[in-house]
Amino acid sequence: MRTVIGIGNALTDVLINLQSDRILEVFGLPKGSMNLVDAALQRRISESTADLPRTLSLGGSAGNTIRAMAKLGAKTGFVGKVGHDTTGDFFEKALENLGVKPTIFRGEHHSGRCVSLVSPDGERTMATYLGAALEMKSDELAPEIFAGYDCLYVEGYLVQDHALIRRAMQLAKECGLKVAIDLASFNIVEENLDFLRGLVEEYVDILFANEQEATVFTGESDPAAAVEVIARVCELTVVKIGIRGAYIRYQGETLHVGIMAAAKRVDTTGAGDFYAAGFLAGLCEGLSLRQCGTIGAIVAGKVIEVVGTTFSEEVWEEILRLVNKVKTEKYLF
């Protein structure tokens, strides 16, 4: 596997640092969840937090992963939909500047936004208005989009449109690609459980999940047991268990790779996306699974040290230094 194309909701992130979790209670947002909201509710949330510090960055789960992979040196592309607005122009241009090949459709609504509410303990709760991203439909996808790639990476949030996510995977398989998915959020898995199980069994080769998502998906509270259940239908399964690392199962063997502890836990936004980026970038270079998991842990550990998902060039230099060190290590598995 050398090249990866991602498909997902093209979003701009608005990250708001909360002083307490009261806002989550006021709007009935389960802590740590992703919630699809309309423009009016998102506006009310923004107005209620107007006096709090905030930052803007490119977002979207698959977008985060693909952009980080590009910074790690992988050849990548991205498929998404934005509006005919300056936000959409910015999104597409930013991908090009990073060396990501964009396949960007334009919709009638404004470009989507994700308001990410960051609790004092660093946990994030998302209120997402998909806008134009929601307009991307299955009949817009064509085989030539996937030509030249080895793997399709799909964000679980895209499950809002069952026909779209199924069509993307079907075309990718017909074009000879591997298919990878990140389950994205425990409440998304709960709401689409039967569909996701069928989708994974039929199309998915590589699956990423955190502990909560794996529990909901399999019914197993023990992540070590959950990874075994998922591996019955997936070639490669990764279940992340926070600061305890991740379980990686491949060809009947389970590997536990510990995570690099972050110097400070500021904001968990994008941690799963960046873990997948590091892991897949390692696969693209033909590294061992232990190396892939370690690189994923490095990148995820760095993203939770900052607000949002945008690093300075100095941070990327430090990441690449650590990644290169991992590449020189000798691992048997």
N, C-alpha and C positions, 0 to 999 in steps of 0.2 A: 504494500500500500504506500503510494507516494503523494497522492493529491486528494484533497477533500473539498467538497462543495456543501455549504450549509443552506438550509431553508428555514425561515422563521419569520416572526413578526418584526418588521423594521420599526424600531422605536427609539425615541430620545428619552433618556432617563432624567427625572428631576428628583434629586436626593435631598431629603429634609431630615435634619437631625432633631429628634424629639427630646424633650426634657423629661418626659414620663410617658407611660403607655395609655394615658387618659384618652387621647384622640382615637386610638384603636377601639376603645370601649364605646366612645360616643358614636362612631360610625359602624360598629358591629363588625370590625375586621379582625379575624382570628390572627393572633401574633404568628409571624413566620409564613403566612399564606400569600398566595397570589389571587387577587380578586378582579374579575372583569367588571368595569363600571362604565356608566355612560358619561358623556361630557359634563352634564350638569353636576353629578355627584363628585366627579374629579375636581371640578371648579370649587365646590363647597369645601372639599378637603383642603385644597390649596389656600382658600381664603381663611380657613380656620387655623392655618399654620403660617400665615403671612409674615409673622414677626420672628419666625425661626430661620436659622441659617440654612442655605440650600446651594446645591451645585448642579450644573448641567453636564451631561456627557452622552455620547452615543450609547445606545443600549440594545435591548432585545437579547434573549438568551443565546440563540444560535449566532447572532451577530457578535456578541461578546467573544464566544469561542473562536469563531473564524478570524476575527481581528487579532486576537492574542496568538493564534497559530501563525498568522502572517508575521507577527513580530518575532516569533521564534524561528522563522525561516522556512516555514512550510508553504507550498503552493496551494492557494485556496481561492474559492469563489463563493458568492452569496446570492441567494434568490429571495426577494422580498418586494413589498409594495408600499409606496409612500404617496403623499399628496402632491398636487401641483403647487408647492409652496417653498419658501426658503429653507424650511426645516428638511424637506425632502431633498432639495438640492445639496444641502450640507451633508446629509447622510450619504448620498451617492458619491460625492466628491471625496469624503473622508475615506471611504473604502478604496477608491482609486489611489489615493495618496499613500495608503498602506500596502499597495500592491495586490489587493484583493480584486478579482474580476467580478464586477457587479452585473447581475441581471435584475434590474430594478424596474418594476411596473409602476405606472402612475394611476392613482385612483381619484374619485370625485371628492372624497372627504379630506379633511386636514390630516397631516401625518400623525401617526399614533404617538402617545406619550405614556410613560410609566412613572407614576409618582411613588417613589420608594421611601417609606417611612422608617427611619433608622432609630430603633430603641436605644436607650442608654447602654444596654449590654451588647450592642452591635448587631442584634437580630434585625432583619428587615422584613417589612410587611408591604406588599405591593398592591396599589390600586391602579389598574391599567385600562386606559381608553385606547382601544386598538385603532380607531379611525380608519384611515385608508388601508392599513394592514389587513383589516377584516374583509376587504374587497377582493383580495387575491383568491382566485378560483381555480379549480382543477383543470378546466379547459384552457387555461393560459399556459399550462406547462407543456413542454414539447421535448422529445428525446434529445434534440441537439443541445439543450441546456446542460445535459449531463455528460456530453461527449468530452473525452479527455481527462475525466476524473476517475479515481479508484474507489471513492467512498462518498456516500451521502450522509451528512449529519443533520438530524432532525431534532428540533426542540419539542418537548412534550406539550408546551403551551399551544402549539399549532393544532392540537386535537379539537379546538373549537370548531373546526371544519373537518369532519370525518372523511368526506370525499376528497378533499385536497391532500390530506396527509397520506391517505391510501394511494392516491394517484401518483404522488411524488415517489413513494417507495416502489410502486409497481414499475414505473418508468426506469427508476434507477436499477432495479433488478434486471429488467429487460436489456439494459445497456451494460450489464456485467459488473455493476458496482456492488460493494458491500454496503450495508445499511446500518447506521448507528443512531441510537436515540437516547436522549436524556429525559427521564420521566418528569422532571421539572418541578413539581410541587405535589405534596401529599393530597391536597384537596382536589387537584386536577385528576389525580389517579382515582380517588374515590368516586368522582362524578362520571368517569369514563372507564370504569374498571373492566367490564366485559369486552368493550371495544378494544382497549389497549392490550388486554391479554391475547385476543385473537390476532391483532396486528403484529405483536411481537412474535407469536408462534409462526405466522405466515411469512414475515419479511425480514425481521431484525436479526443481525449478526452480532452486533455489539450493543450492550445496554449499560447505561450509567444510572444509578439511583442513590439517593441518600438513605439513611436508616429508616426514616419515617415512610418514605415512598416505597421502599422494599417491603416493609411490614404490611402496608395497605395492599400492595400488588400481590403478595404471596400468602398473607395471613400468618406469617411466621414472625414472632417478636424478636427472635435471635437472628442478627444479621448474618451470622455464619451459616445458619440453616436457610435463610432467605436466598443467599447467593447460590446455594446448591439447587434450590427449587427453580430459580430463573435459568440456571445453566442447563436445565433439561431441554430448553427450547432455544437457547442462545449459544453461539459459538464462544463468545467472550463476555463475561459479566463482571461489572465493577460496582461494588456496594460501598459507598463512603460512610465512615463512622466518625466523622468530626475529628477531634484532636487525637483519636486513637488510630487514625489512618484509613485504610480501605482493605476490603477483601476482594481479591481478583481471582476469578476462576476460569480456567482454560484447560481443555482436554483432560477433564477429570481431576485436575490438581487445583488446590486452593492456596493462594499466596497472600500473606498478610504483610502489607507495606505500611509502616508508620509514617505519620505526617510530620512535616517540619513545623515546629511551634512558631507562631507569629510573635514578633516582638511585642505587639499590642493588638488587641482585637477591637478595631474601630467600627467596622461595617462589613457584614457578611455578604453584601450585594455582589453577585457575580462569582462567589467562591466556587460553586459547582461548575459554572461555565468555564472558569479558568482552569479548574482541575482537568476537565475534559480536553481543554486546549493543550495542556502540557502532555497529557497521556497520548492523545492522538498525534501530536507532533513527534513524540518518541516513536510511535508505530510507523510514522512516515519515514523515519530514518532507520527502521529495522532494528531498533533497540530491544533489549529484553523487557519482559513485563515488569520486572522489578525496577528497571531504569525508568520505564514509562510511568509507573506509579509514583516514583520518587520525583520525577520532573513535574507531574501533576500536582503533587504536594507542595513543591517549591513555589509554583506559580499561584496556587490557591492561597498559600500562606502569605504571600506578598500582597494579594489583592485585599485581604481583610485588614491590612494595616493602614489602608487609606479609605477615604470617603469616595464612593463611586468606583468606576472601573478603568480610570485613566491614570497611567503611571507617567512619571517624568522619565526622561531619557537616562538619567542616573540610575533610577530603579531598574529599568530594563537592562542596563549594563550589568548591574549586580545579579539579576536573574540569569542572564546569559552566561555570566562567569560561573554561577553555581551549576547551571545546566551542563556546561562544557566539562565541569569537574565530574559530574555524574556519568557523562559519556565515556570518560577515560577509565572509569571503574570497571572491574571484571565481575560480571554476574553470570551464574550458571543458568538462571531461570528468568 
